[in-house]
Amino acid sequence: MAKQLGGGDGIREQTPGMRDGAAPHRPQRPDPAPASAPPPPPAPPGEAPGPDLAGPLTDRLRYLDAATRRIARGMNLDETLWELCRAAVPAFADRAYVHLYAPLPVGDETAAVPGVLQLHCTDRSERRDPDAPDAGPAPADPHDLQAAKTVRPVPGSPLAALLRDGRPALGDTPGVASAAAELLRTTDAPPALPPGQRLILAPLHGRSHALGSVLLTREAGREDFTADDLLVASQLATHTALGLEKAMLYEREASVANTLQRTMLPPSLPKPSGIRLASRYLPSSRTAQVGGDWYDAIPLPGNRVALVIGDVMGHSMTSAAIMGQLRTSVQTLAGLDLPPDEVLHHLDDQAGRLGSEHTATCLYALYDPVLHRLLVSNAGHLPPVLLRPDGGVEVLEAPPGAPIGVGSGGFESVETHAPAGATLLLYTDGLVESRDSDVVTGVERLCARLGTAARGPAAPALEDLCDAALGALGSGERDDDIALLAARFEGILPETVAYWYMAPRPQTAGQARRLTRRTLTDWGLDSLVETTELLVSEVVANAVRFATRPITLRLLHTDVLRCEVGDDSTVVPRMQHARLSDEGGRGLFLVDQLAQRWGATRLSTGKVVWFEQPLPRTPGVP
């Protein structure tokens, strides 16, 4: 019995018919000793010789144990097939050819088996002259076997019958040579197959489906395959098929998890006036373990924008589902135009009603481009980083409240100046925390990367700044998923905003028309005067009906002309079908027909009705 002593591959014992060697891409190993079992050690003096326990059966079991362990290490299709080839060649066979169905059936699907086999993996040992064991590799044989890239088994053919049967067979079994020729035929001429029992064709059968086949061959000068070798090939094929099913299910679970995570994130970021946005999301390298990181940017009345980032503790489908619920709750609360601390307070209450033990961190920032003001409230999240227009980097410290779901409340809002040209970076802990770096060190490194990226005569592009923030994490292994939201403040110039308070009187509609006409004339928007006057009159007149306190009228001249009318009533206007005899009820129909967009938003202090109109085109500008 020849024994292989080297290597960490775990395969040490070789059975008769197995020989040592190496694939072309691996170092050359010495040729084996003659395939005969070594004599048992002599018995101690005074004792009768015992039975030979180190026989072929023991060696085969040792080989199978090492080979199946190696095959089980594969985590995907390629790794599993590679480990099969490493286990089979050259210890058990000289060549291995693996064909798999395309597409592969997964799970308990009952769909018909695909009719196409595709070549996935091949391996062969170096060809050597058996009469010269110390000689180098022999030159390639032009008549060497070549596997077919694609095979279409004909129903009723020997190959189809063998794959359906699921049991391995030797080359001299009726029909096997024909089936093997079908797998190896690359031209019209049939291949020269090894004679007799130098070939085993083993179907790969999973729990419910046929997955493909593995073809094993031996060269001349090596013992034929035996019935015992057929059992070894059966075990190799069975464990490979189970490993392939595991890999397919694992990949499908990873795909479902990744899809779930990404569908719960915003498909695209809004493009409000006065701010530019960019984002990144990188899942963790641990496939099929989704995290609960999320971000959002929510436009609010008055051209304000809510910037949100959060992280649900844990990595599971449950974490992703809770993340989706919390993100929806934040969007609803933001629409009520509540201060950041109140948003987090209500979100904490909502998390308690979800009945989950999971907690989450969340940071909510509210940017006003007209006032150049930023309100920040923090629920246990990492502080944001502000990159100032002069290139300086500052960590915005907001009082960190308890995480969402703890139920302790106590959130505070901090106001800070947000100058035009500054960039705010919101991120999750995966960006700054790893096995070899704590959070404090990670934040310092992040600030250093941002400061380096900001050096130069011009501010870096927002996308480039996101790449700089990620650094090497963008392409390396990650222990945790990363969410990143970057916002560059551009602001809205004061000369493009007009704002008035007006008493809720019958004469207010006429006053609003006069103020609108004068303002649009100053802005050079004479072509919009008549339409805007009419729409403003209708919206203001409706506000006067329900308001008990002064109403507000605001005009903004950005990439569109926007008009906002606010009052203290929570009654949101609705379009009604006015009859011919009715004197009113047609104002919102006019707004709907003449404005490009319009809407009504409830606030904690009342409501805002707004509409937008496109600016007139400048001659010569597309």
C-alpha positions as CSV (number, residue, x, y, z in Angstrom):
1,M,0.0,0.0,0.0
2,A,1.5,3.3,-1.0
3,K,1.1,6.2,1.5
4,Q,1.2,9.9,0.8
5,L,2.9,11.7,3.5
6,G,2.9,15.4,2.6
7,G,0.6,18.3,2.5
8,G,-2.1,19.8,4.6
9,D,-4.9,18.6,2.4
10,G,-5.9,15.9,4.8
11,I,-5.7,13.0,2.3
12,R,-2.9,10.7,3.5
13,E,-3.9,7.2,2.8
14,Q,-4.2,5.8,-0.7
15,T,-5.9,2.6,-1.8
16,P,-4.7,0.2,-4.5
17,G,-5.2,1.9,-7.8
18,M,-4.7,5.4,-6.4
19,R,-1.5,7.1,-7.2
20,D,0.2,10.3,-6.3
21,G,0.8,13.1,-8.8
22,A,-0.2,16.7,-9.4
23,A,-2.4,18.8,-11.6
24,P,-0.6,21.0,-14.1
25,H,-1.1,24.1,-11.9
26,R,0.3,22.4,-8.7
27,P,3.9,21.4,-7.8
28,Q,5.1,18.0,-9.1
29,R,4.9,15.3,-6.5
30,P,7.0,12.1,-6.5
31,D,5.6,9.0,-8.1
32,P,4.1,6.4,-5.7
33,A,5.6,3.1,-4.7
34,P,4.1,0.0,-6.2
35,A,0.5,-0.4,-5.2
36,S,0.9,-3.1,-2.6
37,A,0.1,-3.0,1.1
38,P,3.1,-2.8,3.4
39,P,3.7,-5.8,5.7
40,P,2.2,-5.4,9.2
41,P,4.7,-4.6,12.0
42,P,6.2,-7.6,13.7
43,A,4.4,-8.8,16.9
44,P,6.0,-8.2,20.2
45,P,8.1,-11.1,21.6
46,G,6.0,-13.8,23.2
47,E,2.8,-12.8,21.4
48,A,1.1,-14.4,18.4
49,P,0.9,-12.3,15.3
50,G,-2.3,-10.3,15.1
51,P,-4.5,-9.8,12.1
52,D,-3.6,-7.1,9.4
53,L,-5.9,-4.2,10.3
54,A,-4.3,-1.7,8.0
55,G,-5.9,-3.2,4.9
56,P,-7.4,-1.6,1.8
57,L,-10.8,-1.1,3.5
58,T,-9.3,1.0,6.2
59,D,-7.3,3.1,3.7
60,R,-10.4,3.7,1.6
61,L,-12.4,4.9,4.6
62,R,-9.6,7.2,5.6
63,Y,-9.4,8.6,2.0
64,L,-13.2,9.1,1.9
65,D,-13.2,10.8,5.3
66,A,-10.6,13.3,4.1
67,A,-12.1,13.8,0.7
68,T,-15.7,14.3,1.9
69,R,-14.4,16.8,4.5
70,R,-12.6,18.7,1.8
71,I,-15.7,18.8,-0.5
72,A,-17.9,20.0,2.4
73,R,-15.6,23.0,2.9
74,G,-16.9,24.6,-0.4
75,M,-19.3,27.5,0.2
76,N,-20.2,28.1,-3.4
77,L,-20.4,26.1,-6.7
78,D,-16.9,26.8,-7.8
79,E,-15.3,26.0,-4.4
80,T,-17.3,22.7,-4.1
81,L,-16.3,21.6,-7.6
82,W,-12.7,22.6,-7.1
83,E,-12.5,20.6,-3.9
84,L,-13.9,17.6,-5.7
85,C,-11.2,17.8,-8.3
86,R,-8.5,18.2,-5.7
87,A,-9.8,15.2,-3.8
88,A,-10.2,13.0,-6.9
89,V,-7.1,14.0,-8.9
90,P,-4.5,12.5,-8.8
91,A,-5.2,10.3,-5.7
92,F,-8.2,8.5,-7.2
93,A,-8.2,9.3,-10.9
94,D,-6.0,11.0,-13.6
95,R,-8.8,13.2,-15.0
96,A,-12.1,14.6,-13.8
97,Y,-14.8,16.2,-15.9
98,V,-17.8,17.8,-14.3
99,H,-20.9,18.8,-16.2
100,L,-23.9,20.5,-14.5
101,Y,-27.4,21.2,-15.7
102,A,-28.2,24.8,-16.7
103,P,-30.0,26.2,-14.9
104,L,-29.5,24.2,-11.8
105,P,-32.8,23.2,-10.0
106,V,-33.0,24.6,-6.5
107,G,-34.8,23.4,-3.4
108,D,-38.1,21.5,-3.9
109,E,-38.9,23.0,-7.3
110,T,-40.9,20.5,-9.4
111,A,-40.1,22.1,-12.8
112,A,-38.8,19.8,-15.6
113,V,-35.1,19.0,-15.5
114,P,-33.3,21.3,-17.9
115,G,-32.1,19.7,-21.1
116,V,-28.7,21.2,-21.3
117,L,-25.5,20.2,-19.5
118,Q,-22.6,22.7,-19.3
119,L,-19.0,22.0,-18.5
120,H,-18.1,23.6,-15.2
121,C,-14.8,22.1,-14.1
122,T,-12.0,19.9,-15.4
123,D,-8.8,18.6,-13.8
124,R,-6.0,16.3,-14.8
125,S,-2.7,15.1,-13.4
126,E,0.6,15.5,-15.2
127,R,1.2,12.7,-17.7
128,R,4.3,10.7,-16.9
129,D,6.1,7.8,-18.5
130,P,5.4,4.8,-16.2
131,D,8.8,3.3,-17.1
132,A,10.7,6.4,-16.0
133,P,9.3,7.6,-12.7
134,D,11.9,10.3,-12.3
135,A,11.3,11.8,-15.7
136,G,9.6,15.0,-16.2
137,P,6.1,15.5,-17.6
138,A,5.5,14.0,-21.0
139,P,4.4,16.4,-23.8
140,A,0.7,16.9,-24.3
141,D,-1.0,14.3,-26.4
142,P,-2.9,15.9,-29.3
143,H,-5.4,13.1,-29.0
144,D,-6.0,13.8,-25.3
145,L,-9.5,13.7,-24.1
146,Q,-11.4,17.1,-24.2
147,A,-14.7,17.7,-22.6
148,A,-17.7,19.0,-24.5
149,K,-18.6,22.6,-23.5
150,T,-22.3,21.9,-23.9
151,V,-24.2,18.6,-24.0
152,R,-27.9,18.1,-24.8
153,P,-28.8,14.6,-23.6
154,V,-31.3,13.0,-26.0
155,P,-34.3,11.6,-24.1
156,G,-34.0,7.8,-24.0
157,S,-30.3,7.9,-24.7
158,P,-27.8,6.0,-22.5
159,L,-26.6,9.3,-21.0
160,A,-30.1,10.4,-20.1
161,A,-30.9,7.0,-18.7
162,L,-27.7,7.0,-16.6
163,L,-28.4,10.5,-15.2
164,R,-31.9,9.6,-14.3
165,D,-30.9,6.3,-12.6
166,G,-28.4,8.2,-10.4
167,R,-25.9,5.3,-9.8
168,P,-22.3,5.4,-11.0
169,A,-21.1,2.8,-13.5
170,L,-17.8,1.5,-14.8
171,G,-16.7,2.0,-18.4
172,D,-17.4,-1.5,-19.5
173,T,-21.1,-1.4,-18.3
174,P,-23.4,-1.4,-21.3
175,G,-24.2,2.1,-22.5
176,V,-21.6,3.9,-20.3
177,A,-19.0,4.2,-23.1
178,S,-21.7,5.8,-25.3
179,A,-22.7,8.2,-22.5
180,A,-19.1,9.1,-21.8
181,A,-18.5,9.8,-25.5
182,E,-21.4,12.2,-25.5
183,L,-19.8,14.1,-22.7
184,L,-16.4,14.2,-24.3
185,R,-17.3,14.7,-28.0
186,T,-16.0,18.1,-29.0
187,T,-16.0,17.3,-32.8
188,D,-17.8,15.0,-35.1
189,A,-15.2,12.3,-34.5
190,P,-15.9,10.1,-31.4
191,P,-13.1,10.4,-28.7
192,A,-10.8,7.5,-28.0
193,L,-12.1,6.5,-24.6
194,P,-10.0,4.5,-22.1
195,P,-10.6,0.8,-22.6
196,G,-12.4,-1.4,-20.1
197,Q,-12.6,-0.3,-16.5
198,R,-10.5,2.8,-16.7
199,L,-13.6,5.1,-16.6
200,I,-16.3,5.8,-14.1
201,L,-19.4,7.9,-14.9
202,A,-21.0,9.1,-11.7
203,P,-24.3,11.1,-11.8
204,L,-24.6,14.0,-9.3
205,H,-27.9,13.5,-7.6
206,G,-29.2,15.9,-4.9
207,R,-32.1,15.3,-2.5
208,S,-34.7,15.9,-5.2
209,H,-33.0,16.5,-8.5
210,A,-30.3,15.4,-10.9
211,L,-27.7,18.1,-11.0
212,G,-25.2,16.8,-13.5
213,S,-22.4,14.2,-13.8
214,V,-18.7,13.7,-13.0
215,L,-16.5,11.6,-15.3
216,L,-13.4,10.0,-13.9
217,T,-10.7,8.3,-16.0
218,R,-7.3,6.6,-15.4
219,E,-4.4,6.4,-17.8
220,A,-2.5,3.4,-19.0
221,G,0.0,2.0,-16.6
222,R,-2.4,2.4,-13.7
223,E,-4.7,-0.3,-12.2
224,D,-8.3,-0.5,-13.5
225,F,-11.2,0.8,-11.4
226,T,-12.7,-1.9,-9.3
227,A,-16.1,-2.5,-7.7
228,D,-14.7,-0.9,-4.5
229,D,-13.6,2.1,-6.5
230,L,-17.2,2.4,-7.8
231,L,-18.3,2.8,-4.1
232,V,-15.7,5.5,-3.6
233,A,-16.9,7.3,-6.7
234,S,-20.5,7.1,-5.5
235,Q,-19.6,8.7,-2.2
236,L,-17.6,11.5,-3.9
237,A,-20.5,12.2,-6.2
238,T,-23.1,12.1,-3.4
239,H,-21.2,14.5,-1.2
240,T,-20.5,16.8,-4.1
241,A,-24.2,16.9,-5.0
242,L,-25.2,17.7,-1.5
243,G,-22.5,20.4,-1.4
244,L,-23.8,21.9,-4.6
245,E,-27.4,22.0,-3.2
246,K,-26.1,23.7,-0.1
247,A,-24.2,26.2,-2.2
248,M,-27.2,27.0,-4.4
249,L,-29.5,27.4,-1.4
250,Y,-26.9,29.6,0.3
251,E,-26.6,31.8,-2.8
252,R,-30.3,32.1,-3.2
253,E,-30.7,33.1,0.5
254,A,-27.9,35.6,0.0
255,S,-29.7,37.0,-3.1
256,V,-33.0,37.2,-1.2
257,A,-31.4,38.9,1.8
258,N,-29.6,41.4,-0.4
259,T,-32.7,42.2,-2.4
260,L,-34.7,42.7,0.8
261,Q,-32.2,45.0,2.1
262,R,-31.9,47.1,-1.0
263,T,-35.6,47.4,-1.7
264,M,-36.0,48.9,1.8
265,L,-33.5,51.6,0.9
266,P,-34.5,54.6,-1.2
267,P,-34.2,53.7,-4.9
268,S,-33.0,57.2,-5.7
269,L,-32.4,60.4,-3.7
270,P,-34.6,63.5,-4.3
271,K,-33.2,66.6,-5.9
272,P,-34.6,69.5,-3.8
273,S,-33.4,73.1,-4.3
274,G,-30.6,74.3,-2.1
275,I,-29.0,71.0,-1.4
276,R,-27.2,68.2,-3.3
277,L,-27.2,64.6,-2.1
278,A,-25.2,61.4,-2.6
279,S,-25.3,58.1,-0.8
280,R,-23.5,54.7,-0.5
281,Y,-24.7,51.4,0.8
282,L,-22.2,48.4,1.1
283,P,-23.5,45.1,2.5
284,S,-21.2,43.2,4.8
285,S,-18.9,40.6,3.4
286,R,-20.7,37.9,5.4
287,T,-23.2,36.9,2.7
288,A,-26.8,36.2,3.6
289,Q,-26.6,38.1,6.8
290,V,-28.4,41.4,6.1
291,G,-28.0,44.3,8.5
292,G,-30.4,47.0,9.6
293,D,-28.6,50.1,8.3
294,W,-30.7,52.6,6.4
295,Y,-30.7,56.2,5.3
296,D,-33.2,58.6,3.8
297,A,-33.7,62.2,2.5
298,I,-37.2,63.5,2.8
299,P,-38.3,66.8,1.2
300,L,-40.5,69.0,3.5
301,P,-42.5,72.2,3.0
302,G,-40.5,75.3,2.6
303,N,-37.7,73.6,0.6
304,R,-36.5,72.0,3.8
305,V,-35.0,68.5,3.8
306,A,-34.9,65.9,6.5
307,L,-31.7,63.8,6.6
308,V,-32.0,60.5,8.4
309,I,-29.7,57.6,9.1
310,G,-30.2,54.7,11.4
311,D,-29.0,51.2,12.3
312,V,-31.0,48.4,13.8
313,M,-29.0,46.1,16.0
314,G,-28.3,42.6,14.7
315,H,-27.9,40.9,11.3
316,S,-30.9,39.0,10.3
317,M,-34.1,39.1,8.2
318,T,-35.8,40.4,11.4
319,S,-33.4,43.3,11.6
320,A,-34.1,44.2,8.0
321,A,-37.9,44.0,8.5
322,I,-37.7,46.2,11.6
323,M,-35.6,48.6,9.7
324,G,-38.2,48.9,7.0
325,Q,-40.9,49.6,9.6
326,L,-38.9,52.2,11.3
327,R,-38.0,53.9,8.1
328,T,-41.7,54.1,7.1
329,S,-42.5,55.5,10.5
330,V,-39.8,58.2,10.1
331,Q,-41.2,59.2,6.8
332,T,-44.7,59.5,8.3
333,L,-43.5,61.6,11.2
334,A,-41.4,63.8,9.0
335,G,-44.4,64.6,6.9
336,L,-46.0,66.1,10.1
337,D,-43.2,68.7,10.1
338,L,-42.3,67.9,13.7
339,P,-39.0,69.1,15.3
340,P,-36.2,66.4,15.2
341,D,-36.5,65.6,18.9
342,E,-40.2,65.0,18.7
343,V,-39.7,62.8,15.6
344,L,-37.4,60.6,17.6
345,H,-39.7,60.6,20.6
346,H,-42.6,59.3,18.5
347,L,-40.3,56.9,16.8
348,D,-39.3,55.5,20.1
349,D,-43.0,55.0,21.1
350,Q,-43.6,53.3,17.8
351,A,-40.7,50.9,18.3
352,G,-42.1,49.9,21.6
353,R,-45.4,49.1,20.0
354,L,-43.7,46.8,17.5
355,G,-43.2,44.4,20.3
356,S,-39.6,43.6,19.4
357,E,-36.6,43.3,21.5
358,H,-34.4,44.9,18.8
359,T,-33.1,48.4,19.4
360,A,-31.9,50.9,16.9
361,T,-29.9,54.0,16.7
362,C,-31.1,57.0,14.6
363,L,-29.9,60.5,13.8
364,Y,-32.4,63.0,12.4
365,A,-31.2,66.3,10.9
366,L,-33.4,69.1,9.5
367,Y,-31.9,71.5,7.0
368,D,-33.5,74.8,6.1
369,P,-31.8,76.3,2.9
370,V,-33.5,79.6,3.3
371,L,-32.3,80.3,6.9
372,H,-29.1,78.2,6.4
373,R,-29.9,76.4,9.6
374,L,-29.4,72.8,10.7
375,L,-31.3,71.1,13.5
376,V,-29.9,67.8,14.7
377,S,-31.3,65.2,17.2
378,N,-29.5,62.0,18.1
379,A,-30.8,58.7,19.4
380,G,-27.6,56.8,20.3
381,H,-26.1,57.2,16.9
382,L,-22.6,58.3,15.9
383,P,-22.3,62.1,15.5
384,P,-22.2,63.5,11.9
385,V,-19.2,65.1,10.4
386,L,-19.3,68.6,8.9
387,L,-16.8,69.5,6.2
388,R,-16.6,73.3,6.2
389,P,-16.1,75.4,3.0
390,D,-12.6,76.2,4.0
391,G,-11.6,72.5,4.2
392,G,-11.9,72.2,8.0
393,V,-13.5,69.1,9.5
394,E,-15.8,69.2,12.5
395,V,-17.6,66.5,14.4
396,L,-21.1,67.9,15.3
397,E,-21.7,66.8,18.9
398,A,-25.5,66.5,19.6
399,P,-26.6,65.2,23.0
400,P,-26.9,61.4,22.4
401,G,-30.2,60.2,23.7
402,A,-30.9,56.5,24.3
403,P,-31.3,54.2,21.3
404,I,-34.7,53.8,19.7
405,G,-36.7,51.0,21.5
406,V,-35.3,51.6,24.9
407,G,-38.2,53.8,25.8
408,S,-36.4,56.3,28.0
409,G,-37.0,59.3,25.7
410,G,-35.1,62.5,26.6
411,F,-34.1,63.6,23.1
412,E,-32.8,67.1,22.4
413,S,-32.4,69.2,19.3
414,V,-29.3,71.2,18.6
415,E,-29.2,74.1,16.2
416,T,-26.1,75.0,14.2
417,H,-25.2,77.2,11.2
418,A,-25.1,75.4,7.9
419,P,-23.1,77.7,5.5
420,A,-23.3,77.4,1.8
421,G,-20.6,75.1,0.5
422,A,-20.4,72.9,3.6
423,T,-21.0,69.2,3.4
424,L,-22.6,67.0,6.1
425,L,-21.7,63.3,6.3
426,L,-24.0,60.9,8.1
427,Y,-22.8,57.3,8.5
428,T,-23.2,54.0,10.4
429,D,-20.7,52.3,12.6
430,G,-19.5,49.9,9.9
431,L,-17.6,52.9,8.4
432,V,-15.5,53.6,11.5
433,E,-15.5,50.5,13.6
434,S,-13.7,47.2,12.9
435,R,-11.9,44.4,14.6
436,D,-8.6,46.4,14.7
437,S,-10.1,49.9,15.2
438,D,-12.4,51.4,17.8
439,V,-15.0,54.0,17.1
440,V,-13.0,57.0,18.3
441,T,-10.0,56.0,16.2
442,G,-12.3,55.3,13.2
443,V,-13.9,58.7,13.4
444,E,-10.5,60.4,13.5
445,R,-9.4,58.5,10.4
446,L,-12.6,59.5,8.7
447,C,-12.0,63.1,9.4
448,A,-8.4,62.8,8.2
449,R,-9.6,61.2,4.9
450,L,-12.2,64.0,4.4
451,G,-9.6,66.7,5.2
452,T,-7.2,65.2,2.7
453,A,-9.9,65.0,0.0
454,A,-10.9,68.7,0.6
455,R,-7.4,70.0,-0.1
456,G,-7.3,71.9,-3.3
457,P,-8.5,75.0,-4.9
458,A,-12.0,73.7,-5.5
459,A,-14.4,71.6,-3.4
460,P,-14.3,67.9,-4.2
461,A,-17.3,66.4,-6.1
462,L,-19.8,64.9,-3.8
463,E,-19.4,61.4,-5.3
464,D,-15.6,61.6,-4.9
465,L,-16.0,62.7,-1.3
466,C,-18.1,59.6,-0.6
467,D,-15.4,57.4,-2.2
468,A,-12.8,59.1,0.0
469,A,-14.9,58.6,3.1
470,L,-15.1,54.8,2.3
471,G,-11.4,54.5,1.6
472,A,-10.2,50.9,1.4
473,L,-13.5,49.7,2.8
474,G,-15.1,50.2,-0.6
475,S,-13.3,47.2,-2.0
476,G,-12.1,45.2,1.0
477,E,-13.7,42.7,3.4
478,R,-16.2,44.2,5.7
479,D,-17.4,42.9,9.1
480,D,-20.6,45.1,9.0
481,D,-22.7,46.8,6.4
482,I,-22.1,50.5,5.7
483,A,-24.7,53.2,5.0
484,L,-23.5,56.7,4.1
485,L,-25.4,59.9,3.3
486,A,-23.6,63.0,2.2
487,A,-25.4,66.4,1.8
488,R,-23.8,69.5,0.4
489,F,-25.5,72.7,1.5
490,E,-26.0,75.2,-1.3
491,G,-28.8,77.3,0.3
492,I,-31.3,79.6,-1.3
493,L,-30.3,83.2,-1.8
494,P,-32.4,85.7,0.2
495,E,-33.2,87.8,-2.9
496,T,-35.0,84.8,-4.3
497,V,-37.4,84.5,-1.4
498,A,-40.4,86.7,-0.6
499,Y,-42.4,86.2,2.7
500,W,-45.4,87.9,4.2
501,Y,-47.8,87.6,7.1
502,M,-51.4,88.7,6.4
503,A,-54.5,88.9,8.5
504,P,-57.3,86.5,7.6
505,R,-59.7,89.1,6.2
506,P,-61.8,89.2,3.0
507,Q,-59.5,91.8,1.6
508,T,-56.4,89.5,2.0
509,A,-56.8,87.8,-1.4
510,G,-56.6,91.1,-3.2
511,Q,-53.5,92.1,-1.1
512,A,-51.9,88.8,-2.0
513,R,-52.5,89.4,-5.7
514,R,-50.8,92.8,-5.5
515,L,-47.8,91.5,-3.6
516,T,-47.4,88.6,-6.1
517,R,-47.6,90.9,-9.1
518,R,-45.0,93.3,-7.7
519,T,-42.6,90.5,-6.7
520,L,-42.8,88.6,-10.0
521,T,-42.2,91.8,-11.9
522,D,-39.0,92.4,-9.9
523,W,-37.9,88.9,-10.6
524,G,-38.5,89.3,-14.4
525,L,-41.2,86.7,-14.5
526,D,-43.9,88.9,-16.2
527,S,-45.2,86.0,-18.3
528,L,-46.2,84.2,-15.1
529,V,-48.0,87.1,-13.4
530,E,-51.6,86.5,-14.5
531,T,-51.6,82.8,-13.8
532,T,-49.8,83.1,-10.5
533,E,-52.1,85.9,-9.4
534,L,-55.2,83.7,-10.1
535,L,-53.8,80.7,-8.3
536,V,-52.6,82.7,-5.3
537,S,-56.0,84.4,-5.0
538,E,-57.8,81.0,-4.9
539,V,-55.4,79.4,-2.3
540,V,-55.4,82.5,-0.1
541,A,-59.2,82.9,-0.2
542,N,-59.5,79.2,0.9
543,A,-57.1,79.8,3.8
544,V,-59.0,82.9,4.9
545,R,-62.2,80.8,5.3
546,F,-60.7,78.6,8.0
547,A,-57.8,80.6,9.5
548,T,-58.1,82.2,13.0
549,R,-54.5,83.6,13.0
550,P,-52.4,85.4,10.4
551,I,-51.7,83.4,7.3
552,T,-48.4,83.2,5.5
553,L,-47.6,83.7,1.9
554,R,-44.1,82.8,0.6
555,L,-42.8,82.9,-3.0
556,L,-39.5,81.1,-3.9
557,H,-37.7,81.6,-7.2
558,T,-35.3,78.6,-7.7
559,D,-35.4,76.2,-10.6
560,V,-39.2,76.6,-10.4
561,L,-41.6,79.2,-9.1
562,R,-43.0,77.9,-5.8
563,C,-45.9,79.5,-3.8
564,E,-46.7,78.4,-0.3
565,V,-49.7,79.5,1.8
566,G,-49.9,78.5,5.4
567,D,-52.6,78.8,8.1
568,D,-53.5,77.4,11.5
569,S,-56.3,75.2,10.3
570,T,-55.8,71.4,10.0
571,V,-58.6,71.2,7.4
572,V,-56.9,70.1,4.2
573,P,-58.7,71.3,1.1
574,R,-60.0,68.7,-1.4
575,M,-61.2,69.0,-4.9
576,Q,-65.0,68.8,-5.2
577,H,-67.3,68.3,-8.2
578,A,-69.1,71.7,-8.3
579,R,-72.6,71.8,-9.9
580,L,-73.5,74.3,-12.5
581,S,-75.5,76.3,-10.0
582,D,-72.7,76.4,-7.4
583,E,-70.9,79.7,-6.9
584,G,-67.7,78.1,-5.5
585,G,-65.9,74.8,-5.3
586,R,-63.8,75.3,-8.4
587,G,-60.6,76.9,-7.0
588,L,-58.6,73.7,-6.6
589,F,-59.7,72.6,-10.1
590,L,-58.0,75.7,-11.4
591,V,-54.9,75.0,-9.3
592,D,-54.8,71.4,-10.6
593,Q,-55.1,72.5,-14.2
594,L,-52.8,75.5,-14.3
595,A,-50.0,74.4,-11.9
596,Q,-47.3,72.0,-12.7
597,R,-47.5,70.4,-9.2
598,W,-49.5,71.2,-6.1
599,G,-50.2,69.6,-2.7
600,A,-51.2,70.2,0.9
601,T,-49.1,69.2,3.9
602,R,-50.4,69.0,7.5
603,L,-48.1,70.6,10.1
604,S,-48.1,70.5,13.9
605,T,-49.3,74.1,13.7
606,G,-51.8,73.8,10.8
607,K,-51.2,73.2,7.1
608,V,-49.4,74.5,4.0
609,V,-50.9,74.5,0.6
610,W,-48.3,74.9,-2.2
611,F,-48.1,74.9,-5.9
612,E,-45.2,75.1,-8.5
613,Q,-44.9,76.5,-12.0
614,P,-42.1,76.0,-14.5
615,L,-40.0,79.0,-15.2
616,P,-40.3,80.5,-18.7
617,R,-37.6,79.4,-21.1
618,T,-34.8,81.8,-22.0
619,P,-34.4,82.3,-25.8
620,G,-31.6,80.2,-27.1
621,V,-31.4,78.0,-24.0
622,P,-32.7,74.4,-24.5
